[in-house]
Amino acid sequence: MEIVRRIRPYQQLLHKFMVNGGKRAIEIAHRRWGKDEMALAITCELAHKRIGSYWHCLPEYAQARKALWTGVNAHTGKRRIFEAFPEPTIESMNDQEMFIRFKSGSTWQMIGSDRYDATVGAGVAGITYSEWALANPSAWAYHRPMLEENNGFAMFITTPRGNNHAKAMYDHAVAHPETWFAEVSSVLQTGALTQEQLDESLEEYMSLYGEDLGRAQFEQEYLCSFNAAIMGAYWGAEIARAERDGRITTVDIDWSQPVHTAWDLSPKGVNNPIWCFQVIKGQPRIVDFYRPTTDDLEDWCDELNKRGYHGTDYVPHDITTADWGAKRTRRDTLKAYGRNPKQVAKVSVGEGINAGRETIKLAAFDAERCEIGIDGLKNYRREWDDDLKTFRENAVKDWAEHIGSSFRYLGLAWKDAIVHKEKPAPKDESVYVAKPGGVIQSNLSVREAVEAMMKKRRNRR
């Protein structure tokens, strides 16, 4: 059947790119642009052209049902899902799994980036990532090979949430126009809202969050600004300062010094991110970030061993819990796999957050190896209580929570690593440095220089 839709003028570029065979697109658009509706319309059109499986991925699986599956358009009184997919095109539906089978033979399903590793299926022909700036970026790394194998498409639709992975993806898309569609649609460009509506929204934001933060949030939501920190972020300002200071850069590993790790112990691999760090001349240097892809602890230990990280493994107080083996504790299990666990002092979450904040102020991060971890630090944030109009003390339970938790332990642990003094440079060889005025200075005393010379002579024999 022919499906007739009204496409708004500012939606036409994205629509044209996708229906004409585009494979990668990112749309950064203001509130009420119609991002989900447009993405669903495009998917419906393509699903009737090519038989395959199509997914619509929200940041969290639980929110998918409320946002789209059971959501009702307040203007029409009709379920949003039936506005996207007219009922005559549907053969069957599974309400529990939020799954639709079309009469054309294609299927469509809602999924969550928080459960990306549970998604399996052959013939995946297209995925839309809704509110991509809040989603787990690991979902794309996991799904990408499936799409590439099937020559499928990926659409990323979102409003900005600071300078995080969504901004990085947009910048990448702009740099590769031969394969990507990239667009920022602010309300000033689309004219979708009247000035009266904008003034009302700005006033509401400022009354909720105060003048400065409220204006920043308005600019983020409607003017598509990437400059506002994520709402409620614990360490947003500190990470932004680290970026401005050039401390998120290339950080070489000094193999003469140990590489320590900080864990947030959990039986599930993706919930146990591991920060890898060194302390050089009193500075914490965050050299790597590892997020396990299996639930097998032996795999985690093997990977760290392969990377050559054999320093102290700083772990939380539940290291003594015996749930990874029938009789032995987690500490016993880690030791059995050649690791060196040490329990971090048990303190309040608030103290850990403050320790993480102070650590970020000093630390240098390797931008490439720690990319996902840094995004997690930016997204680690407090819950917002919409009834009380204030932030709760507890963190949002999403993909970034465990990344932030493990960094709290790093913040509490790195000074302990200083106690394990940095290995002194070997003094069996003379190093001479020319000083101003023609003075030559050695790193060895006269006695040490003589002993080093005698040692060399003995070794030649």
N, C-alpha and C positions, 0 to 999 in steps of 0.2 A: 504494500500500500504506500501511497505517497504521503509524506508527512510535511505539512506546511508550518513553518515557524517564522516568527518575526525576529529578525536579527537587528539589534540596535547598531547604529552607524559605527560606534567605537568598538564594537565586537567583530566587525567584519574582517579586519586584517588577520586575526587569529583564526577565525573560521575558514577563511580562504586558504591560508597556509596548510591547515590540517586536512581539509577535505581534498586538497590537490596533492596529497601524498607526503606532506611534511612528517618528519619522524621525531623531532625534538623541539619543544617549545616551552618557554617560560613567560608567563604573564604576571607582572607585578601590578596589581590594580587596587583601587580604593574600595572602601566599603560600599556595598550596594551596586557594584559594577555588574553583578550577575555572573560571577566566575563559575560557580558550580553549575548553574543552569546552562551556561554556554558550553562548558566541558561535557556535560551529560548529553546535550543536543548533538554535539560533534561525535561523541561516542556512539549514540544511537544511529546516526547516519552512516558511520564507518562500519558498525556491526552488521548492517544490512547490505554492505558491499563486500565484506570479507568475513567468512565464517571463522570464528575464533573465540577465545576467552578474553574478556575485558574486565578490568578491576578499577575501582574507585577507592583510593587510599586516603583515609583521614589520619591525623596524628595519632588518635587513639581509637581502638576498635569500639569501645563503649559509646563514644560520642557519635559514631556513624549512624546508629539507629535513631537517635533523637534528632540529629541534624538533617538527615535526608530521608531515611527509610520510612519513618513514621511522621516526619515533618509535614506541616500543612501550610500552604501559601495563604497568608492572612488576607490577601487581596481577592483571591478567587475561591477560598474555602476548599481547595482541591489538594490532595496529597502531592507533594513535590515530585515523588517518584513517577506518578502517572502523568504529570505534566511533561516530564522528560521522556518517558517511554509510554506512548499511548497504549491503553489496554488492549486494543485489537491486535497489537504487534506481539503480545505476550502469550506464550504457550502455557507456562507454569511458573509458580513462585514458591520459594521456600522461605517462610518468614523467619525461622530460627537462624538460618545461615545468611539471610539477606542476599538471596540468590535468585536470579531471574534467567529463565530459558526463553529465548525468542523463537517465534515461528520460523525465522530464517535459519535457525540452527546455532546461532551464536549464543553465548552466555555472558552474563554480567554479574559481578558480585562486589559487595562492599567489604573492605579489609582495613586493618589499622597498622600504622608503621610501628606501633609498640609490639606487634606480634608478627613482624615481617618474616621471621624464620619459620613460621608455621604455614606460610603460603607455598603451595606446590601446585603444579599443573602444567600440562603440555599444551602447546599451541597458544601461549599468551600473546595476544595480538596488540594489546594496548593497555596502558596504565595511566590514570590521572592521579596526581598527588595534590590533594587539596590542602590548603593552609600549609604549604611546604616549609615555610619558615619555622613552624612549630613542630614539624615532623622529625622523626629520627633519620638523620642522613644515611645511616647504615642500610636503610631499606632500599635505597637506590643502588647501592653497591651490590646488594643481594639479588635484586631483580634484573639488573642491567644485562647479565649474560643471557637470561631467558628471552628478553626482548631482542637482543642482537641475533640470537639463534633463529628467531622467527621473523626478523625484519619488522618488528613491531614499533609502535609509537609510544612516546612518553610526554605527557603534558604536566607542567608544574604551574599551579595557580596559587597565588598568595598575596597577602598584604605584607609589607616589610615588618620585620621584628629585629631591628638593629642590624649591625654589620656581621651577620652570621653566614651559614652555609647557603642560604637563599641568595644573598648578595653575591657571594663567590660564584654561584652557578650563573647568575645573571651576567656578571662580568665575563665569565667564560663564553657564554652564548653570544654576547656582543662581539667578542674577539673571533668568533667562528660563524660568521653569517652564511657561509656556504652550506652549513648543516643545521643551524639553529634559527629559530624565531625568538626574538627577545623584544619585549615591549614594557614600558612603564606607563601606566595610565592613571594620571592624577585627576582629581575631580575638576581641576582647572582646565584640563585638556578635553575631558569628555562633556562637561557641562551637564552632567546627569542630575545634579541637585541645584536648587535655587540658592541664591545668596542667603535668603531667610532661613532655609534649612541648614546651611553651613554655620551660620551665626548661632543657631539654636544648639547644634552639636558642639561647637566650641565652648559655649557657655556651660553646657552640661559637663564636658570634660574638666573644665577649670573648677567647677563646683565640687566635683568628685576628688580630684587629685591636687588641687592648688593651681595657681596661675601658671607657674613655669612648667611643671610636669604635665599639667593638663594641655597646655599649648603644644608641648612636644608630642604628646600622644595624638592630638588632633592632626598635627602635621604628618605623623606616621600613618595614621589610618586613612586620611583623605588626600594628603598631598604626596603620599608615597615616599616619605623621607626615611632614609636608612640611618639617620644620625641619632635617633632617640634610643636610649637604652631599653632593653626588654623590661616590661613592667614587673616590678618586684624582684628583679635580679639581685642576688646577693653580692655578686662581684663584678657587675657590669662596668662600673666606673674604673675599677682597678685593671680589668682586662683592656679597656679602651686606653688607659694610660700606658700600659705595657706596649700596646701597638704604636702609640705616638712616640714612645721613647725608643722604639726599634729593638725591644727585647723579645719580640716574636719574630724570629729570624732563623738563620741556619746555625744550629748549635752542634758543633762537632763533639763526639764522644772522646774523652781522654782515657785511653785504655790502660794508662798507668794507675788509674784510680778506679775503685769499685763502682758499679752501677747498682743502686738500691732500688727497691720497688715498694709501692704503697697499694694495698688491696682494700676492697670492700667485699668481704667474704659473703658469698651467696652460692647455694647449690646450682644455680642456673648460670651458665657461662656469660651470656650477654649482660647479666646483672652484676658481673664481677669485673668491672674495668680495672686495669692495673697501670698505674703511673710509674715510669722508670726515670730515675733522677740521679744526679751526682751532686756533690758539694765540692766546689772548686774555689779555693781562696775565700771561703766563707759565704759563697753565693750558691743558692740552690739553682741547678741547671736541669730543666726538665727535658730530657733527651729523647724520650719515646713514650708512646701510649699504646697499650695492648688491650683489645677487647676480645675475649675468647669467643670463638664461633661454635664450640661444642660444649657439652655439659660434663666432659670428662676432665677431671682435675689433672690427670697424668698428661693430657695434651697441653694444658696450660703451662705446667712445669717444663715439659720438653721444649716448648716454644721459647720460654725465657732462657733456658739453658743454651739453646741453639743461637740465640742472639748474644750470648756471652755475658748475661747479666747475673753475676754471682755474689752481689752484695747482700745486705740485710733485707729480708722481706718484712716490711712493717704491716702488721695486720691488726684488726680490731679485737676487742676483748673476747668475742665469741670463738676465738681460736681454740678454746678448750672444749667446744661442742663436738660431740661424737656422732655426727650425722652423715659423714662421708665414708664411714666404714662401720662394720658391725661392732667392733670393740674399741678401736683406737680413735683418738681425738683428731681434729683437723691439724693440730700441730704435729702429731705423729705422722699423719699422712704426708704433709709437706716435707718433713724431714726424710721420709722414706723415698721421696722423689728427688732428693738432693738439694732441697731448698734450705734456707736459713731463717726461719720465722722468728719474729720478735714482736711481742704484744705492745701496742700503743697504749699509753695511759688512758684510762676511762674518764672522760670528761663530758660535760654537757654538749649538746649539739651547738649551742650558741658559742661556746668557747672554741669548738672546732671550726666554726664558720669564721670567727675572728682570726684564728690562726691561719686559715686559708687566705683570708684577705691580706694579712701582713706578709704572707709568703709571696703572693702575686706581686706585691709592691717591690720585691727584691729580685724575683726570679727572671731567668731567661728561658724561653720556650723554643724548641725546634718546630718551626711552622709546618713543615711537611709531615714529619712523623707523628706530630701531636695534633693534626688538623681536627679530627673528630673530637678529641678530648677538649680542645680549646672551644669548639662550638658548644660542647656540653657545659663548660664553665660559664659561657655567656647565657645559656638557657636555664641554668640552675636557679630557681626562683621560688618565692613564697606564693602560697595560694591567696587568691583575692576573695574576700567575703562580700558578695554582692548585696547581702542584706544589711550588714553593718558598715559597708563602704570603707573597709580597711583591709590591710593584709594580715593574714593569720601568721602564726609563728612557724607552722610546719611547711615543708617544701611540697611543691607540686609533684605528684606521683607520675612522672613520665620518664622518657628515655634518659634525660639528663640527671635525674636524681642520684643514681648510683655513681655517675661520673663525679658529681659534686661531693658525694660522701667519701669516695676514695681520696679525693684531693684534700678533704678535711684531715684525713689521717696523714697525708703527706705533710700538711702544714704543721701537724703536731710532732712529726717524726724527724724532719730533716736536720734539726739542730742536734739530735742525738747522733746523727751520722758524723758530726764534727768530732765527737768524742773518739770515734775511730779515726784517728788523725790521718790526714792525707799522707800518702807514702812519700817520704823525702826522696829527692832526686839522688840517684846513686853517686857516691863520692869516690869511685875507684878510677875516675878519669878526670884529668885536669881540664878546666874550662877557663880560658884567659880572656879578659875583657879590657880593651884599651880605654882608659879614662882621660878626661881633659888634662892637658899638660904633659902628655906622653907617659903617664903612669900606667903600668900593666898590673891588673889585679886578678888573682886566681881565686877559684871557689874553694881551694884546699889550703890548709895550713902547710908550713914547711915540712913538718913531720908527716902529714898525710900525703904530701907530694912525694917524699922519699919512699914511703911505704908503697904507694901506687907504682912508682918506677920499679922497685924491687919485685913487686907482684908480676908486672909485665915481663921482666927478665926471666922469672921462674916459669911463666907460662910458655915462653919461647923454647924452653929446653925440651 
